[in-house]
Amino acid sequence: MMLDTIDAAFVRRWRTAVPLAPVQREATAGAAVPVEPALPTTPVANERTLVDRLLVEAAPQWQAIADRIEAARGRGRRIIAVAGCERGEGRTTLVAAVAKALRSRGREVAVVEPEELAPHVGPTHDKRIVLVDAGVWFPAGPIRRPRLLVVSHGCEAAIVVRRARRPAAAAIEAALEAIGIEPLGEVVTFADDPAAAAVEPPT
């Protein structure tokens, strides 16, 4: 299923309306997040502002991704990875926006880095959804199953993020299924600036 994109024109309007400071900070997954001079300069405040703007501008698309994750949770998939193909695709922004969309529905959501995942792995009666900002699972070149097994350890389902300029690869879905991870779809980001987070939700 192909869903509408977050219009890149929104990003241009946002940049015009809110002048960006020349300094950028490095986000957790390597994505540069602009610092807005009119707001407090803490990273959390700036990320929340960007996420809020994106959620308002394209609510149906974010809700569609949240639907996909909730359906997976209903099938017993509690730990959901957001994995990518290269650095700077906007995975961190995507995770933050989807987490907020899920929380708006009353869901309890934990957002973790791969190194923080261990306490969440294993049988539990925990009703939370655990979103993992999982980093790069599918770098350029052939998919290496041993590496994929290591980086995906503990995850039960995955959304894959890739830039639009990179062709889709059916082998990614097959590779995930082969190691027991349910593929929930692919999010395509269109802007080279990962902070723009122009996305097309899972197909």
C-alpha positions in Angstrom: 0.0 0.0 0.0 1.5 3.4 -1.1 0.5 6.3 1.1 0.8 10.1 0.5 4.1 11.8 1.2 4.8 14.6 3.6 5.0 17.4 1.1 8.5 18.8 0.7 6.9 22.2 0.3 6.1 22.1 4.0 9.8 21.9 4.8 10.5 24.8 2.6 7.7 26.9 4.2 9.0 25.9 7.7 12.5 27.0 6.8 11.3 30.3 5.4 9.1 31.0 8.4 11.7 30.0 11.0 15.2 31.1 10.2 17.8 28.5 11.2 20.9 29.2 13.2 24.1 28.4 11.4 25.0 25.9 14.1 23.7 22.3 13.9 24.0 19.6 16.5 24.5 15.9 15.8 21.4 13.8 16.7 21.7 10.3 18.2 21.6 8.4 15.0 23.8 10.9 13.1 21.1 13.1 11.7 21.7 16.8 11.9 18.9 18.7 13.6 18.7 22.5 13.1 18.7 24.7 16.1 16.0 27.4 16.0 17.2 30.7 17.4 13.7 31.7 18.5 13.4 28.8 20.9 15.4 27.4 23.8 18.5 25.9 22.4 18.3 22.6 24.2 18.3 19.6 21.8 15.1 18.2 23.3 13.2 21.5 22.8 14.2 21.7 19.1 13.5 18.0 18.3 10.0 18.4 19.9 9.3 21.5 17.8 10.2 19.7 14.6 8.3 16.6 15.5 5.2 18.6 16.5 5.3 20.5 13.2 5.6 17.3 11.2 2.8 15.6 13.1 0.4 18.4 12.5 1.3 18.8 8.8 0.9 15.2 7.9 -1.2 13.6 10.6 -2.8 10.9 8.4 0.6 9.6 7.3 2.0 9.3 10.8 -1.2 7.7 12.0 -0.9 5.2 9.3 2.5 4.2 10.5 1.2 4.0 14.1 -1.6 1.8 12.8 0.9 -0.6 11.3 2.9 -0.7 14.6 -0.3 -1.3 16.7 -1.4 -4.1 14.4 2.0 -5.7 14.8 1.7 -5.3 18.6 -1.6 -7.1 18.4 0.2 -10.0 16.8 2.7 -10.1 19.7 5.4 -8.0 18.2 6.5 -5.8 21.1 10.0 -4.7 20.1 9.8 -2.7 16.8 13.0 -1.6 15.1 13.3 1.4 12.8 16.3 0.5 10.8 18.0 2.1 7.8 20.3 1.8 4.9 22.7 4.7 5.6 23.4 7.4 8.1 21.3 10.6 8.2 18.0 9.3 6.8 15.9 10.7 9.5 15.3 7.6 11.6 15.5 9.4 14.9 12.9 12.0 13.8 10.7 9.2 12.5 10.9 7.3 15.8 10.2 10.4 17.9 7.1 11.3 15.7 5.7 7.8 15.7 6.2 7.4 19.5 4.3 10.7 20.0 1.5 9.5 17.7 1.2 6.2 19.6 1.2 8.0 23.0 -1.6 10.3 21.8 -3.6 7.1 21.5 -2.9 6.1 25.1 -0.2 3.6 24.3 2.8 3.3 26.6 5.9 3.6 24.4 9.6 3.1 25.3 12.1 4.6 22.8 15.5 3.0 23.2 18.9 2.8 21.4 20.2 -0.7 20.5 22.6 -0.8 23.5 19.6 -0.1 25.8 17.5 -3.0 24.5 18.6 -5.9 26.6 16.3 -5.2 29.6 13.3 -5.3 27.2 14.1 -8.6 25.6 12.4 -11.8 26.6 9.0 -13.0 27.9 7.0 -10.3 29.7 3.5 -9.2 30.4 4.6 -5.6 29.7 2.0 -3.9 27.4 4.4 -1.3 26.1 5.6 -0.9 22.6 9.4 -0.7 22.5 10.6 1.4 19.5 14.3 0.9 18.7 16.2 3.6 16.9 18.2 0.8 15.4 20.7 2.4 13.1 22.0 1.0 9.8 21.1 -2.6 9.1 21.4 -2.6 5.3 24.5 -0.7 4.1 25.3 -0.7 0.4 26.3 -4.0 -1.0 25.1 -7.5 -0.3 23.1 -8.3 2.8 25.3 -10.1 5.2 23.1 -12.5 7.3 25.6 -12.9 10.2 25.8 -9.1 10.6 22.0 -8.8 10.3 21.5 -11.4 13.1 23.8 -9.4 15.4 22.4 -5.9 14.8 18.8 -7.1 14.9 19.1 -9.2 18.1 16.1 -8.8 20.3 13.9 -7.1 17.7 10.6 -8.8 16.6 9.5 -6.5 13.7 11.1 -3.7 11.7 10.3 -0.7 9.6 13.1 0.0 7.1 13.9 3.6 6.2 15.7 4.5 2.9 16.2 7.6 0.9 14.2 7.9 -2.3 17.4 8.1 -4.4 18.2 4.5 -3.3 16.3 1.9 -5.2 13.9 -0.4 -3.3 15.3 -3.9 -2.5 12.9 -6.8 -2.2 15.8 -8.7 -0.7 15.6 -6.7 2.5 12.1 -8.0 3.3 13.2 -11.5 2.5 16.3 -11.2 4.7 14.2 -10.0 7.6 11.7 -12.8 7.3 14.5 -15.3 7.0 15.8 -14.4 10.5 12.3 -14.3 12.0 11.7 -10.5 12.0 8.4 -9.4 10.7 8.8 -6.6 8.1 6.3 -3.9 8.6 7.1 -1.9 5.5 9.4 0.7 4.2 9.5 4.5 4.8 11.0 6.5 2.0 12.6 9.8 2.9 12.9 12.4 0.2 15.0 15.2 1.5 18.8 15.0 1.7 18.5 17.0 4.9 17.4 14.3 7.4 15.9 16.9 9.7 13.3 17.6 6.9 11.9 14.2 7.5 9.8 14.2 4.3 8.6 10.7 4.3 6.4 8.2 2.6 5.0 5.8 5.2 5.3 2.0 4.9 4.4 0.3 1.7 
